[in-house]
Amino acid sequence: MKKILFLILIISINNYVQAATISPASLCLEEFDIGLNVDLGIDFVISNVHNVGPVKLSTQIPEIEKILKGYSPIPDNSWLYFLNYQIVPDKNGFARARMFLKVPNDEKYLNQHWCVYVSAYPPKMGFLIPKLVAIYMIETKADSNVNKKPFGELGVVPSRIELENVIPEKKRQASFRIYNNDKTSHTYKLSVQTFDPSFYQKLQISNAPGYEWVKYTNWVKLEKDIVELQSGKTKDIKLNVRIPTKIQPEDDGFEAVVMVESITNKNIANFTRVLIKPEIKD
């Protein structure tokens, strides 16, 4: 739960200016387990609104074209929910609602990267109907020992590859499986990626807590960068990790993202996180 950004909507009516802010406007929930109905311990907060009526909330399934590459729309927007969808601002202009999340206990919902929108509608001001939108990413628990194919047109299992006690300068091998669950064949492009923290004001994939991006993407090498799969078929992909001796992480380890994206349909993409913990010597 991190990378919380702030979204500001400016409304000006007859020389009156109101800055309405929502928080968190963006966040990522990682390793959420299936079969749970959980109080997330996070309040959706809207501030700087006049106490002239309730703020209305709603959750929506976003359009695939408008979300972060590698994520897909949540199957059911009711899985992220509030006990009260109309919240009244207090005298200080704050209104808040606790967020809850439930994911059905079905193995196909493991290894998922989803996106869901939360819209807030402050009280109408004159002819304006203000709207603020929060963007939430949900990553379900990773598990390579699954008997069902994962949900969605493109599955990547596991969604997290955790390598511990990696010896510097020594090759470490791992693998993941690509599932073409679509009704047509696809050609997929595979790439190792990182994301520059200096651009976090722009929405992008955030690194896992306790990890920093690898210094160079060539620390992770894929056996293939192009994969062709017929409908309903799978392919196991090997990768090799080699880290240098003189570079140590500031926290737990290093991370890279292996992105799998369809060349056939540019809206279809998924990824796995490669988490690398170097060997700790006494």
Backbone hydrogen bonds in HBPLUS format (Angstrom, degrees):
<---DONOR---> <-ACCEPTOR-->    atom                        ^
c    i                          cat <-CA-CA->   ^        H-A-AA   ^      H-
h    n   atom  resd res      DA  || num        DHA   H-A  angle D-A-AA Bond
n    s   type  num  typ     dist DA aas  dist angle  dist       angle   num
A0025-ALA N   A0005-LEU O   3.23 MM  20  5.48 162.5  2.26 153.5 148.2     1
A0009-LEU N   A0020-ALA O   3.10 MM  11  5.41 164.5  2.12 154.7 159.6     2
A0020-ALA N   A0009-LEU O   3.14 MM  11  5.41 157.1  2.20 162.3 158.1     3
A0011-ILE N   A0018-GLN O   3.19 MM   7  5.44 164.6  2.21 153.2 157.8     4
A0018-GLN N   A0011-ILE O   3.05 MM   7  5.44 160.3  2.09 154.6 160.9     5
A0013-ILE N   A0016-TYR O   2.88 MM   3  5.08 160.0  1.92 147.3 151.6     6
A0016-TYR N   A0013-ILE O   2.80 MM   3  5.08 150.3  1.89 110.9 121.0     7
A0021-THR N   A0047-SER O   3.23 MM  26  5.29 160.5  2.27 132.4 138.2     8
A0047-SER N   A0021-THR O   2.82 MM  26  5.29 159.9  1.86 153.6 160.5     9
A0023-SER N   A0045-VAL O   2.84 MM  22  5.22 148.2  1.94 151.8 159.0    10
A0045-VAL N   A0023-SER O   2.82 MM  22  5.22 164.2  1.85 155.8 160.8    11
A0135-ILE N   A0025-ALA O   2.80 MM 110  6.16 157.2  1.85 155.4 152.9    12
A0137-MET N   A0027-LEU O   2.89 MM 110  6.21 172.5  1.89 163.8 165.3    13
A0029-LEU N   A0137-MET O   2.89 MM 108  6.23 163.9  1.91 151.3 153.6    14
A0139-GLU N   A0029-LEU O   2.72 MM 110  5.95 166.5  1.74 178.1 176.7    15
A0031-GLU N   A0139-GLU O   2.81 MM 108  5.55  99.0  2.48 123.9 144.5    16
A0032-PHE N   A0139-GLU O   2.91 MM 107  6.18 164.2  1.94 146.8 147.6    17
A0141-LYS N   A0032-PHE O   2.83 MM 109  5.24 139.3  1.99 131.1 128.0    18
A0035-GLY N   A0103-VAL O   2.69 MM  68  5.57 138.3  1.86 139.6 152.9    19
A0103-VAL N   A0036-LEU O   3.17 MM  67  5.96 144.0  2.31 153.6 164.2    20
A0038-VAL N   A0101-LEU O   2.80 MM  63  5.37 166.2  1.82 156.1 153.1    21
A0101-LEU N   A0038-VAL O   2.97 MM  63  5.37 155.6  2.03 147.5 155.4    22
A0040-LEU N   A0099-MET O   3.08 MM  59  5.89 157.0  2.14 147.9 154.5    23
A0099-MET N   A0042-ILE O   3.03 MM  57  5.92 159.5  2.07 168.2 170.3    24
A0044-PHE N   A0097-ALA O   2.75 MM  53  5.23 170.5  1.76 157.2 153.8    25
A0097-ALA N   A0044-PHE O   2.93 MM  53  5.23 145.3  2.06 140.7 151.8    26
A0046-ILE N   A0095-ALA O   2.88 MM  49  5.35 164.5  1.90 159.8 165.0    27
A0095-ALA N   A0046-ILE O   2.88 MM  49  5.35 151.8  1.96 155.3 163.9    28
A0049-VAL N   A0093-GLY O   3.24 MM  44  4.78 162.8  2.27 119.5 124.7    29
A0052-VAL N   A0050-HIS O   2.81 MM   2  5.47 137.4  1.99 103.4  90.7    30
A0055-VAL N   A0087-ILE O   2.64 MM  32  5.15 171.8  1.65 152.7 153.9    31
A0087-ILE N   A0055-VAL O   2.91 MM  32  5.15 159.4  1.95 148.5 149.3    32
A0056-LYS N   A0121-TYR O   3.10 MM  65  5.03 160.2  2.15 135.1 131.9    33
A0121-TYR N   A0056-LYS O   2.80 MM  65  5.03 154.9  1.86 149.1 156.9    34
A0057-LEU N   A0085-TYR O   2.80 MM  28  4.95 161.6  1.83 151.9 151.5    35
A0058-SER N   A0119-SER O   2.99 MM  61  5.30 140.0  2.16 148.4 154.4    36
A0119-SER N   A0058-SER O   2.79 MM  61  5.30 161.3  1.83 158.6 164.2    37
A0060-GLN N   A0117-TYR O   2.89 MM  57  5.09 156.9  1.94 137.9 142.6    38
A0117-TYR N   A0060-GLN O   3.05 MM  57  5.09 175.7  2.05 156.7 155.7    39
A0066-LYS N   A0063-GLU O   2.95 MM   3  5.55 158.5  2.00 119.6 126.3    40
A0071-TYR N   A0068-LEU O   3.09 MM   3  5.87 162.5  2.12 145.3 148.1    41
A0072-SER N   A0113-HIS O   2.96 MM  41  6.32 150.7  2.05 140.8 147.9    42
A0115-CYS N   A0072-SER O   2.85 MM  43  5.93 128.8  2.12 147.3 151.3    43
A0074-ILE N   A0115-CYS O   2.99 MM  41  5.48 149.8  2.08 154.4 146.2    44
A0079-TRP N   A0076-ASP O   3.16 MM   3  5.91 169.3  2.17 121.5 124.6    45
A0102-LYS N   A0079-TRP O   2.91 MM  23  5.04 147.3  2.01 134.2 144.8    46
A0081-TYR N   A0100-PHE O   2.90 MM  19  5.29 160.3  1.94 140.7 147.4    47
A0100-PHE N   A0081-TYR O   2.93 MM  19  5.29 150.3  2.02 159.9 165.4    48
A0090-ASP N   A0094-PHE O   2.76 MM   4  5.46 153.1  1.83 142.3 146.6    49
A0093-GLY N   A0090-ASP O   2.97 MM   3  5.37 164.9  1.99 117.1 120.4    50
A0106-ASP N   A0104-PRO O   2.88 MM   2  5.64 131.9  2.12 107.7  92.8    51
A0109-TYR N   A0106-ASP O   2.89 MM   3  5.84 169.9  1.91 132.4 135.9    52
A0110-LEU N   A0107-GLU O   3.12 MM   3  5.64 167.6  2.14 119.0 120.0    53
A0151-PHE N   A0108-LYS O   2.85 MM  43  5.12 157.5  1.90 144.1 136.4    54
A0111-ASN N   A0141-LYS O   2.92 MM  30  5.74 168.8  1.93 141.3 143.9    55
A0140-THR N   A0112-GLN O   3.04 MM  28  5.19 143.1  2.18 129.8 141.1    56
A0114-TRP N   A0138-ILE O   2.80 MM  24  5.04 175.8  1.80 153.8 155.3    57
A0138-ILE N   A0114-TRP O   2.89 MM  24  5.04 160.2  1.93 133.1 138.4    58
A0116-VAL N   A0136-TYR O   2.92 MM  20  5.41 153.6  1.99 152.6 161.2    59
A0136-TYR N   A0116-VAL O   2.98 MM  20  5.41 173.4  1.99 168.7 169.2    60
A0118-VAL N   A0134-ALA O   3.00 MM  16  5.05 157.0  2.06 137.6 142.6    61
A0134-ALA N   A0118-VAL O   2.75 MM  16  5.05 168.5  1.77 153.4 157.3    62
A0120-ALA N   A0132-LEU O   2.80 MM  12  5.19 160.0  1.84 155.0 161.1    63
A0132-LEU N   A0120-ALA O   2.94 MM  12  5.19 160.8  1.98 150.3 156.6    64
A0125-MET N   A0128-LEU O   3.20 MM   3  5.38 142.7  2.35 145.1 153.2    65
A0128-LEU N   A0125-MET O   3.06 MM   3  5.38 152.5  2.13 135.0 131.9    66
A0181-ASN N   A0153-GLU O   2.89 MM  28  4.61 140.5  2.05 133.3 138.4    67
A0155-GLY N   A0179-TYR O   3.01 MM  24  4.69 164.9  2.04 134.8 139.7    68
A0179-TYR N   A0155-GLY O   2.83 MM  24  4.69 160.1  1.87 140.4 141.3    69
A0157-VAL N   A0177-ARG O   2.97 MM  20  5.19 162.5  2.00 147.7 153.4    70
A0177-ARG N   A0157-VAL O   2.73 MM  20  5.19 163.2  1.75 149.6 155.3    71
A0273-ARG N   A0159-SER O   2.97 MM 114  6.21 162.9  2.00 133.5 133.2    72
A0161-ILE N   A0273-ARG O   2.67 MM 112  6.02 164.2  1.69 170.4 176.2    73
A0275-LEU N   A0161-ILE O   2.79 MM 114  5.98 166.2  1.81 161.3 166.2    74
A0163-LEU N   A0275-LEU O   2.80 MM 112  6.04 175.7  1.81 173.4 174.5    75
A0277-LYS N   A0163-LEU O   2.80 MM 114  6.11 164.6  1.83 169.6 173.6    76
A0166-VAL N   A0277-LYS O   2.91 MM 111  6.00 173.4  1.91 150.2 150.7    77
A0279-GLU N   A0166-VAL O   2.86 MM 113  5.09 151.3  1.94 131.3 125.7    78
A0170-LYS N   A0167-ILE O   3.09 MM   3  5.54 151.2  2.18 137.7 137.8    79
A0169-GLU N   A0243-ILE O   2.69 MM  74  5.62 155.3  1.74 164.1 173.0    80
A0172-ARG N   A0241-VAL O   2.85 MM  69  5.02 149.9  1.94 144.2 153.6    81
A0241-VAL N   A0172-ARG O   2.74 MM  69  5.02 162.4  1.77 147.9 154.2    82
A0174-ALA N   A0239-LEU O   2.99 MM  65  5.46 155.8  2.05 154.8 158.6    83
A0239-LEU N   A0174-ALA O   2.90 MM  65  5.46 158.7  1.94 149.5 148.6    84
A0176-PHE N   A0237-ILE O   2.99 MM  61  5.46 148.7  2.09 145.9 155.5    85
A0237-ILE N   A0176-PHE O   2.76 MM  61  5.46 169.9  1.77 169.7 173.4    86
A0178-ILE N   A0235-LYS O   2.81 MM  57  5.21 165.6  1.84 147.9 151.6    87
A0235-LYS N   A0178-ILE O   2.96 MM  57  5.21 143.4  2.10 140.8 150.1    88
A0180-ASN N   A0233-LYS O   2.97 MM  53  5.62 175.6  1.98 177.8 179.1    89
A0232-GLY N   A0180-ASN O   2.80 MM  52  5.36 138.7  1.97 151.1 162.2    90
A0186-HIS N   A0229-LEU O   2.92 MM  43  5.53 159.1  1.97 157.5 163.2    91
A0229-LEU N   A0186-HIS O   2.89 MM  43  5.53 169.2  1.90 167.1 170.8    92
A0263-ILE N   A0187-THR O   2.70 MM  76  5.56 176.3  1.70 168.4 169.8    93
A0188-TYR N   A0227-VAL O   2.70 MM  39  5.12 171.7  1.70 159.5 160.2    94
A0227-VAL N   A0188-TYR O   2.96 MM  39  5.12 157.0  2.01 143.4 149.8    95
A0189-LYS N   A0261-GLU O   2.76 MM  72  5.36 167.4  1.77 160.7 160.0    96
A0261-GLU N   A0189-LYS O   3.02 MM  72  5.36 168.5  2.03 150.8 154.1    97
A0190-LEU N   A0225-ASP O   2.87 MM  35  4.56 167.2  1.89 125.6 128.4    98
A0191-SER N   A0259-MET O   3.04 MM  68  5.32 149.9  2.13 145.3 152.8    99
A0259-MET N   A0191-SER O   2.79 MM  68  5.32 149.4  1.88 162.8 165.9   100
A0193-GLN N   A0257-VAL O   2.70 MM  64  5.11 164.7  1.72 156.6 162.1   101
A0257-VAL N   A0193-GLN O   2.95 MM  64  5.11 170.9  1.96 159.5 159.0   102
A0199-PHE N   A0196-ASP O   2.94 MM   3  5.71 166.8  1.96 125.0 129.3   103
A0200-TYR N   A0197-PRO O   3.15 MM   3  5.28 152.1  2.23 118.7 115.3   104
A0202-LYS N   A0199-PHE O   2.85 MM   3  5.59 160.4  1.89 120.7 127.4   105
A0211-TYR N   A0208-ALA O   3.04 MM   3  5.58 150.0  2.13 146.3 145.0   106
A0252-ASP N   A0210-GLY O   2.88 MM  42  5.23 134.0  2.09 139.1 153.6   107
A0212-GLU N   A0253-GLY O   3.06 MM  41  6.53 155.2  2.12 146.9 151.6   108
A0255-GLU N   A0212-GLU O   2.78 MM  43  5.82 131.7  2.01 146.0 149.4   109
A0214-VAL N   A0255-GLU O   2.89 MM  41  5.54 146.0  2.00 150.6 146.2   110
A0219-TRP N   A0216-TYR O   3.13 MM   3  5.98 160.4  2.17 123.1 125.4   111
A0220-VAL N   A0217-THR O   3.12 MM   3  5.94 167.9  2.14 121.2 124.6   112
A0242-ARG N   A0219-TRP O   2.95 MM  23  5.25 158.4  2.00 149.3 155.8   113
A0221-LYS N   A0240-ASN O   2.87 MM  19  5.23 168.2  1.89 154.6 158.4   114
A0240-ASN N   A0221-LYS O   2.83 MM  19  5.23 160.4  1.86 152.0 158.4   115
A0223-GLU N   A0238-LYS O   3.07 MM  15  5.70 157.8  2.12 162.8 156.2   116
A0233-LYS N   A0230-GLN O   3.11 MM   3  5.57 159.2  2.16 139.2 138.0   117
A0254-PHE N   A0276-ILE O   2.81 MM  22  5.01 149.1  1.90 148.8 152.7   118
A0276-ILE N   A0254-PHE O   2.74 MM  22  5.01 177.2  1.74 157.1 157.6   119
A0256-ALA N   A0274-VAL O   3.02 MM  18  5.21 146.8  2.13 138.4 148.7   120
A0274-VAL N   A0256-ALA O   2.77 MM  18  5.21 168.9  1.79 172.0 170.0   121
A0258-VAL N   A0272-THR O   2.94 MM  14  5.38 173.8  1.94 165.2 166.1   122
A0272-THR N   A0258-VAL O   3.07 MM  14  5.38 149.3  2.17 138.4 147.5   123
A0260-VAL N   A0270-ASN O   2.77 MM  10  5.30 170.6  1.78 165.1 161.8   124
A0270-ASN N   A0260-VAL O   2.83 MM  10  5.30 153.2  1.90 151.5 160.6   125
A0262-SER N   A0268-ILE O   2.93 MM   6  5.59 173.7  1.93 163.3 165.0   126
A0268-ILE N   A0265-ASN O   3.09 MM   3  5.85 170.8  2.10 126.9 129.6   127
